[in-house]
Amino acid sequence: MTKYQVLSMSNLAYNGCGCLLLSMGIGAIGAIALASFLNTSNTPMISEAKIYVSSMNKAQQAHFAEKNAFSSSVKDLGIDLKTETTNYKYSVRATKKAAFNYAVAKEKNLKSYVGGVFLVLPKNFEPNAAKEEITTTFILCRADFPGTRKPAEPTYENGKIACGQGTTQVTK
């Protein structure tokens, strides 16, 4: 063997090892991507529930601004939402001071959501505001654990809004 042939074989072995490392790297990235995909397989269903309840919260605010009362049904909110999809059942409960919008999971592996829209007296924002100036505030909460039970309603007390027991705020 000539010196050139030895160098050439040495380079080939070195480059071959590089291909092996590259293959291992691609395999590791693939494994991470697969794990990530498996962990987010419920993301479309979760997004559906968040979007629906957020839309219901905003529609409740608009309904109150127009009619000086909260809606007691999804249909009366004036938005085109189904009350039941493959993964969730949607419903509303209204009182004189608040509206609660639900996305209750139909599958045991999904988390349920609840939104709350509350009347806010103007004195909570401006001490000199007129009494007839009423506004609303809202919150979106997710159940801490998956399941098919209706989550606890959020609360509004002393100017503070909070998620109910067993739920966590997603957005305000």
Buried (B, 14 or more C-beta within 10 A) or exposed (E): EEEEEEEEEEEEEEEEEEEEEEEEEEEEEEEEEEEEEEEEEBEEBBEBBBEBBBBBBBBBBBBBEEEEEBBBEBEBBEBEBEEEBEBBBBBBBBEEEBBBBBBBBBEEEBBBBBBBBBBBEBEBEEEEBEEEEBBBBBBBBBBEEEBBEBBBBBBBEEEEBBBBEBBEEBEE
